[in-house]
Structure formats: C-alpha cells, structure tokens
C-alpha cells in the first residue's frame, strides 16, 4: 500500500502543479496541456505518455484499494469481539474515514475523468481550449461542481495526511523521535494539496481567473 500510495501522491502533486498554470493565462495552460499530449512524440503516439501515466495511476489506485480492503477484512476477522475494543485516542478523524473516504475519492476520479478527459460530462458548454473548459466548469451558476470538488479535495487531503504518515511508518522510516516531524510533513502535504487544488476553482468562482 505504501508504494502505490506514494505513486498516487506524486501524481496528484504533478497534476496540482499543472492546474496552477491557470493563473498564468490561457496561452500558458493550453500550451502545457498540448505539451502533455505531444511529449515523446514521435517515439510514442499522440498522448502516449499521458495514457501511460493514466494506466499507471489507475493500476496504483486499484491495487491500493484492493490492499486496503484486504487489510481491513483481515483485521475485522481477527477481532472476535470488536465491539469490546476501545478505539485509540490517537486515532485521527482521517484514519477513521480512510475506507469510505477512499471510495468517494475513487468515484470523484471517475467523475473528473469523464468531465475533463473524455468530456462525456459537459458543464458550461463545449470548448476546444482546456483553459476555457476549466473556466466554464466553475462559474457561479455551476456551484454544485465547485462543491463536489471541495468535498473531494478535503477528503483527499485527509486521506493523504494519514497515508503519508502510514507510508513512512510502513517503510520503516518512522520512529518515536521522528514521529512528530513525520506527522508535520503529512499535515503540510495535505494542506498543500487542499490549497493548491482549490486555488484555481476558487479563483474562477470569484472572477479572478476569467
């Protein structure tokens, strides 16, 4: 789980970086989107690298979800009297919601791909420009789209906050002395994702990005 989780975090950080190019204007964002589609061409077909990244992400998410379900199932079976066991006071809200939060995040990824990759879901009209497609999607009249993204990104931040800490422990990097520092790193990464991902939709909603 640690390895697949790290792959996912690296992917979303790179995705966040790309989204922030919206603040540099249509030419910069559309140019970046075009570069992603054409990188390594003609060695690879159009969007070849993008599809490699997508398949890698999908495989990581599926393996991660399967591993999480397997661990939960084993832990549940091992506890014959679960109702008697007290929950640890150190158990955070994020760790208690990892399972259902992960399911919602997975559903959101599907929604996001249908909206911006396959364009099966059109919000605000059809545009060739990725920049204008993004701007149209987060207009005030489409407040529900903003709400979906806000809820999903909050859950993602909570998931990553717990996941980063767990990954460091699983990889044997965490000790009692390092625990506070690693916990701080996990919180910083989670906050970075929350602020970084919601900056663009919020700026569009407020009319800062047009």
C-alpha positions, 0 to 999 in steps of 0.5 A: 500500500505504501508504494502505490500510495506514494505513486498516487501522491506524486501524481496528484502533486504533478497534476496540482502543479499543472492546474496552477498554470491557470493563473498564468493565462490561457496561452500558458495552460493550453500550451502545457496541456498540448505539451502533455499530449505531444511529449515523446512524440514521435517515439510514442503516439499522440498522448502516449505518455499521458495514457501511460501515466493514466494506466499507471495511476489507475493500476496504483489506485486499484491495487491500493484499494484492493490492499486496503480492503484486504487489510481491513477484512483481515483485521475485522476477522481477527477481532472476535469481539470488536465491539469490546475494543476501545478505539485509540485516542490517537486515532485521527478523524482521517484514519477513521474515514480512510475506507469510505473516504477512499471510495468517494475519492475513487468515484470523484476520479471517475467523475473528473475523468469523464468531465475533463478527459473524455468530456462525456460530462459537459458543464458550461458548454463545449470548448476546444481550449482546456483553459476555457473548459476549466473556466466554464466548469466553475462559474457561479451558476455551476456551484454544485461542481465547485462543491463536489470538488471541495468535498473531494479535495478535503477528503483527499487531503485527509486521506493523504495526511494519514497515508503519508504518515502510514507510508513512512511508518510502513517503510520503516522510516518512522520512529518515536523521535521522528514521529512528530516531524513525520506527522508535520510533513503529512499535515503540510502535504495535505494542506498543500494539496487542499490549497493548491487544488482549490486555488484555481476553482476558487479563483474562477468562482470569484472572477479572478481567473476569467 
